[in-house]
């Protein structure tokens, strides 16, 4: 996914009308529940559909396309500049951005966890729910990933709020 595509999605989320319609869809409601008028709702739906954030099901009902956020997460979580052995580890454990398995060997596990930690911006505080959503994009056992990240000092936690406290940082 290109940086332009990521900027397009962020731009859609910045616009109040598209954000309101997407929120209504994400909560399982209808576009009309966004509180916008008919024309504004249709324009917002058109932009959301072009951005891949909303789709119309076979029965004609609109729904939020949540998998688009997973695509964005994978597009922004690039491996840190690394030596060839690290790239090999990432290629062997990540398939289309998802972990096939959590590595059991400590050195490989640290490489994979460092890669995953790149999703979290240094200095930003994340509620546990947001951390879980981000980690679920990598593996269904997001609780184990969260625990490993905290235990290995890549994330810190206090009162169910997390922040990135380790790992490599692009300068």
N, C-alpha and C positions, 0 to 999 in steps of 0.2 A: 504494500500500500504506500502510495507516495505521500510526502509531506503535505502536498496540496490537498489531498483527500482528507487527511487528518484535520487540516485547517478548515476545510469545508464543513466537516461535522461539528467542530467546535463553534464555528460561526452560526450554524443552525441552532445549537444549544444556547447561544448568546441571545438570540432573538426571542422576545417574550412570547409572541404568538406560537412559534414552533415549539418552544419549551412547554407552553401550557397544553397544547394538543398532545405532545409526546407524553407528558405527565399523565394526562387522562388515560391514554392508551396503556401506559406502563402499569397503571393501577387497575387495569382490567375494565375500564369504562369505555365509553364511546367518545368520538371526537367532539360531539356536541356538548359533552360535559365539561369541556374546557372553558365554557362561558363566552366564547367568541361568537361573532355573527357568522352566518352561513358562508359569505364570500371569504372572510378572513380564515375561516376553518379550512375551506377548500384549498386556498393558496398555501396554507401551512402544511396541509397533508401532501400537496404536490411537492413541496420542497423536501419534506421528510422522506417521501418515497424516492425521490431522485438521490437523496443522500444515503439511502439504504437503511434508514431508521424506522420506517413504517412500511407495512405491506398489507395488501388486501387479500384475505383468505378466499378460498373457493366459494364460500357462502356470501361473499361481498362485504364482510365485516373487516374493519381495520384492526390491526394489532401492531404493537411495538415490536420491532425486530431486534431483540436484545443481543443476538449473536453479533451484531455490528460492533458492540462495545468490546467483545472478545477480540474481534479482528483489530480494533484500535489498540488494545492492550498489547497484542502480539507485535503490531507494527512499531510500537514505541519502545518495546523491551528488546533492544538490540544487545547482542553480546558486547561486553566491554572489549576494547582492543586487547587481544590476547594472543598468546603463542599458539602454535599449531596443536599441541596436546589438549589445550582447553577447548579449542574449536571441535576437536574430535569427540571429546566427552559430550559437549552440547549436542552435536549431531547424532550421537548414539542414543541419547536419552530424550531428546525433544523431536517429536514428529508433528509437523505443521503447528508448531508452537505449544503443543501439549506434551506433558511428561508421560512417557510410556510407563515409567516406574520411577520411584524415588531411589536414587542410588544408595546402596548399602555401604560401599567403600567410602571411608571418610573423605579422602582427597577429592573424589569425584562428586560426592555430595556437596562439598563446599563450593565447587565450581558451579554446579547447578543452582545452589541457593544464592550465590552471588549474582548470577544472571537474573534470577527471579526478583531479587531485591532491587534491581534497576527500575522496576515498575514504580517504586515509591520514591517520590521526590524528596531529597534531603531538606529538612527544615519544615516539612508539612506534617501536620498532625492528622491522623486518620482514625475515625471510629472503627470499632471492630467489624461492623457490618461491611464497610467499604473494603477493609483488608480481606475479608472472606470472599467478597465478589471478585476482587482482583486475583486472589489465589485460586479460586474455583476455575478460572480461565485456564490455569495450568494443570490442575489435577483435581479429581473428585474428592480426595482426602485433603481438603484445604486446611483442616484443623491441624493435621500433622505438619504440613508445610509451615503454618503459622508458628507452631511450637518449635520446629527446627530453626526458623529464622530468629526467633527470640532467644533460644538456647545458645545459638552460635553468635549472638551479638550483632546480627544484621538489622534487626528491628528491636526497639525497646518498647515496653508497655507499662502504662500506669492508668488505673481506673478505666480499663477497656478502651484506652486511646493509645494508638501506636504511632511511632515515627521511626524513620530510617536512621540507624545509628552506626552502620558499618557498611562494608563492601566497597567496591571501587567506585570512583566518581570521575566522570568525564570532565576534564579541565578546559 
